[in-house]
Amino acid sequence: MSNGLVISAPQSGSGKTIITLGILRALKNRGIPISSAKSGPDYIDPGFHTFSSGSECHNLDAWAMGEARLRNIVSRKDNLIIEGAMGLFDGAPPNAKGSTAHLAKLLNFPIVLIIDSSRTGQSIAALAKGFLTYDKDLLINGIILNNVGSTNHENILRHSLSQFDCPIIGSVYKSPELSLPSRHLGLVQAAENQNLNQFINNAARIIENSVDLDTLLRIGAKVPNFKSSWQLQPPAQRIAIASDAAFSFTYPHIIEDWKRNGAEIKTFSPLSDQGPEDCDLVFLPGGYPELYAGKLSSSENFIGKMKAAPKVYGECGGYMVMGNGLIDDQGQRHKMLGLLDLETSFQNKKLHLGYKNVIGKAGPFIGSHAAHEFHYANTTKANGQTLFSVGNSKGEKQPDAGLFTDKASGSFLHVIDKR
């Protein structure tokens, strides 16, 4: 058995991701087997985790996944570090189900709390006391101070926190070396960052000198062995999945389920003008096709192979590419595949975000599933039969989502697991 712990923070923007990446690479550099997971439905951060540790990062979503699924994923990990999402107690309305705290309690894992110290002094004690005492069933076994300004600032913070029986296991000073570029859905993807390895190595060096990694490993809880069935049956025998910078949002546990239940999985790159070969179903995942709309609209081999494919399913960005046209944020319309009577636009961006309970009427996910929506695009036209009936996390009925035909199906929703 190996150890597991959760890295969280009082709020988003506290530096969880950068510190986690530095920890993962620093431990890897020591030759310690290390793996990671990301709380919630995030697609982007796991790519950075995988790059840093050399081990595939999985999502652990306490809202969308059952306890058996969560424990099955965790039991296959060595020295597991889970990066939390948002603030520690932030989850789906109305009761914060799926929060990082909820996940930590389900797994009985301790938490290391990262506190952004850039704009606080002695007041940090009041903040820390609130998080240390708010939920008596939660184990917060360490604190890492982030964005510390100076030695004097660190001394003030440490003195203020000395009243609590919770060790400060690190002080990370503010540094321009600990900053990554971002865009509208989060960080710019790992595969697009040409200087990422240098950045991660610099972060690892800073973390090695700033965080007590031996203590970090010791405070983790033992990860128990657990076995369960692979829940999602493959929607086809031979599945071709688009995979490149435009189509990168896939959940590893779904692909693993399909493989372990007998499906043959192949990948292809639309941005390299590749198309699906010898398949029964094409899966166009989400990603950033809007950044490459011009290139996709002129990729003749890709377009031809997609039109000839027997069945096509698309999520979010993949769904937009299946439509007739996509308007980018500059107002330019790009012709898409025309598999669905759909037009989407990035002009007048509006955030669409939240967990959904869905019932699929056709396509790969027929029946009840948990899903998530996160995009800024708007639908300007959608004609045809709707794919999903939808309810939100509060149980309220919402408008149907997506479209389907005999050949094609898709929606803006990312399916996470069975219900």
N, C-alpha and C positions, 0 to 999 in steps of 0.2 A: 504493500500500500504506500501511497505518496501523500503529501500534504496539500491542502487547499486553503486559500484565503481570498477575500474580496477587497479590492481597492475602491474606495468611494470618496465622497466629498459632500460638503453642505449644499453645493450648488454647481450648476454647469459652469464651465470656464475656469475651474480651479486648477487645472493642469493634470487631471487624471491620466489622460491618454499619453502625454509626453513622458510623464514619470513612469507609467507602466511600460512603455516601449524601452526606456532606458534600463529598467529593472530586468526585463526579458533578455535584452542583449548582454547586459553585464553578467547575468547568470549563465547564459550560453557561453560567453567568453571564458568563464571559469570551468567549463566542461560539465556543468550540472544539467541533467535532463530537465527541461522546462517546457510547459505548455500553457495555453491561455484560453480564455473564453470572454465573450462580451455579453453583459446583461442587456436584454431587450432586443429589438428588431434591427439594430444597426447593421448596415452592410459595409460601411467604409472603414471603420476602425479595425475590424478583423483582418483586413488586408495588410495593415501596418503591423499588427500582432504577428501574423504569419511570417512577414519579412524579418521581423526582429528576432523571433525565437527559432525559426526554421521548422516550426511545427504548426499544422493547420489549426486555425482558431475557429471555434464553434460559437454559435449564439446560444445563450441560455435565457429563455423568455418565460418568466414565471406567470405571465398572464395567458400566453397562448399555448404553452406546453404543459402537459400533465407531469406529475411528480416522477412517474416511471421514466418518461423521456429525459427529464433533467438528470436523474440519477444514472441513467444508462450512459449519457454523454460524459458526465463527470468521472464515472468509474474507469473510463478508458484513458484518462489523462495522468501524466506524471508531473508532480510539483505544480499544481494548477493555480494560476493567478487569474482571477476574474475581475475585469474592469467593469465597474458599475456604470449606469446611465443616469444622466441628470444629477439631481441631488439625492441623497441617501433615501429619503422617504417619499420621493416623487414617483407616482405611478398613475395608472389609469383611473379616471373618475368612475364611481363616486368614492371608492374606499382605498385608492392607491394600490390596488392589486397589480402585481408585476413590478413593483419598485425593487430597487437593489436590496433594501432591507427585507422585503418579502422573500426574495431569492436566498439571501444569506440565512434566514431562519429555516427555510425549507431544507437547505443543505447542511445546516448546523455548522456553518463556516464563520470564523472570526473576520472582523473588518479592520482594515488599516484606513484611517481617515486622513485625507489630504486637505489641509486648510490653507487657502490662499491668504497669506499674511501681508500682502502688499499695502493694505490700507488700514491696518489695525496695530495696536500696541497691547496694553494691558486688557483691553476689551475682549481679547481673544479668549480669556478665561470664561466669560459669560457664554460665548458661542460654544466653546468646547463642553461646558457643563450641560448645556441644553441637549447636545447630541449624545453625550455620555449617559445621560439619565432619562431621556425621553421614552425609551422602550427598554424595560428591564430584561426582556428576553433576548436582547441583541448583544452580541459580544464585540465590543470595540477594543482591540488589544494593542493598538499602536497608533501614533500620530506622526505624519510627515508634514513639516512646515514648508510651504512653497512660496516662492517669490520673496524670500527674505532679503532685506535691503542692505544690511551691514552686520558686523559683529555685534555692535551695540544693540541693534534691533533684535538680533537673535537672542541675546542675553535677556532683554526685556520680555520676549515671548516665552522663553523657557522658564524664567522666574515666575511669570504669571500662571503658567500651567503646572508648576511643581506641586500644587495643592492636590492634584488628581493622581489616582493610582493607575495611570495609563502612560506607558513609556513614550517618549519622543524618540523615534528611531531614525529620524533624518531631518536635515535642514538644507533645503535646496535654494541657493541664492538666485536672484533674478538675473537672467542672462539672455542676450539676443540669440545665443546658440540653441535655445529651447523654444523655437517658434516655427510652425509649419504653415504654409499657405492654405487658404480655405476658399470655398465657393458656396453656392446656395444650398446644397444638401449636406455640407460638412467639409472636412478636409479634402483637398485635392487628392485623388486616389494615389495609392502607393505606386502603382505601375506607371503613373505619369510623372513621378518625381525622379529626375535623373540623378540628383545628388542625395538620394535618400540614405544610401549606405553610409556615406560620410556623416550625415546628420545623426543617424542612429548610433554610430560609433562615438560621436561627440557626446550625445546624451548619455550613453553607457558610461563613458569616462567620468562625466559629472556625477552621475548617480553612484558610481563606485566610490567616489570620494565624499559623497554627501549623505548616503543612506547606509545604515547598518544592515547589510543584506543577510548576514548570519542570523541575526535576531528575526528578521522578516521571515525567513524560512522556518525558524523554530516555532513561531507563534501560529502557524497554520494548523488546521485540524486534519486528522487522518481522513483520507478519501476511501470510503468502503467499496468493496466489490459489489456489483449489481448487474444483473442480466435481465433483459426484457426482449420482447419480440420487436421486429422492425415493422413499424406500424403502417407506413404508406405504401400501398401497392402501386407498381409502375403503371402509368396510363397506356403504355405501349411496350413492345418488345425491344425495338430499336429506336433510341431517342437521340436526336442531334441537338446540341445546345450551343447557341451563339456565345462566344467567350472572347472578349477583348475590352478595350477601354470604353467602348460604347455600350457593352452588354456584360456587366460584371456582377450584378446583384443576384447571386444565388445563395441559398442556404445549404451548407454541407450536409446537414442531417437528412434533407430531402433527397439529395443525390445518392447518399449512402443507402437510404431505404430502398430506392429504386434498384440500385445495383445488387444489394443483398437479397432482394426478392426477384432477381433474375434478369433485369433489364441490361441491354448493351448500350453504353453511353459513349458517344463521340462528341467532340467539340469542333467548331469552325469559327473563323474570324471574318465577319462581314466587312470590317475595315480593311482587310487584305483582299477584298472582293472574292472571298470564298463563300460557297454555298453548302447546304446540307447534302450528304451523300448517303444513299442506301438506308433510308430511315422510314419509320412508320409515323413519327411525330417530331416536329421541330419545336423547340422551346426558345423563345426570345425573351431573356430576362430583362429586368430593368437596368438602368445605368445612366449614361449621359448621351443618348443619341442626338439630342438637340445641339450638342457641340460639334457634331460630325454630320449634320443633316445633309449638307451639300455633297459630301463624299459618298454617303450612303445612297443618295438619290441618283448618282451617276455610276454606281457599281453594277454593271450589267450582268455579270455572272451571278452575283448574289441575288439580284432581283429575279432573274430567270429561274434559278434553282428554288427560290422561295415560292414563286407562282406555281411551280410544278410539284411542290411537296404535297404529300397526301393529307396531312393534318398539321396545323400550326396553332400554337398557344403563346400568348404574349402577356407579360406583366409590366405595368407602368411604362417605362421607356419602350419596351418591346411592343406593347399595345399601341403606342403612338405610331411606331414605324409600320404597323399593320394597317393603318388608316390610309385615306386618300392623300392627305397632305398634313404637313407640320409647319407652323409659322414660328420662326425663331424670334429671339428678343429684339431683333432689329427690324422686324416686320416683314421679313422675306419668307415667302412660302416655298417649301420644298416638297416635290412630289414623292410620296411614299409608296408602299407596296400595293395598296388598293385591295387588300384582302377583307377589309371591313369598311362599311360606309361611315367613316369617322374623320373628323377634322379636329386638330388640337393646336393650341397656341401658347407661346411663352410671352406674348405681349400682355401687359397688365397682370403680372404675376400675382397669384394668390395662393397662400399656404393651405394645403389640404393635409390634415394630420390626424391620426388616431387609430386605435384598435377597432376591429370590426368582427362580428360574428356573421358568417355568410353561409348560405346554402346554394351550392352550385347546381345548375340545371343541365349543364353539358360540359364538355371539355375534360381536362385531366382531373379536376377536383369536384366531382359530383358528390352531393351530400353536405354534411355540416363540417365546417372548418373554421379555424381562427385565422384572422388575417390582419394586415396593417396597411395603412395608407400614408404616404409621405411624398408629396410632390408640389410643384408650383405651377404646373401647366393647367390650362383650362380647356374644357371641351366646348367647341363652337358648333359642332354638329355630330349627332350620333343617331343613326337610323337602323332599326332591326330589333331582333329579340334580345332581351337583356340576359346576361349570364348569371348574375348572382342576386338573390334577395339578401338584404343587408340589415343588420341591427348594430348599434354602437355598443360601447362597453357598459353603458348604463341600462341596456336592454330596450332602448328606444328604437322603433322602426325607422329606417331611413330609405331613401330612394334606391331602387334597384341599380346595380352597377354592371358595366361591361356590355359586351355584345357577343353573339355567336351566330355562326352559319353552319352548314354541313361540313365545311372544310376548316374554318377558322374560329377561334375564340380568344377572348382576352379582356382585361380590365386594368384599371389603375391600382388594384389591390395586389399586395404581395401575400400569398397564402403561406402560413407558417406551419400549421399542424392540423390533424384531425380533431374534431370535437367528439 
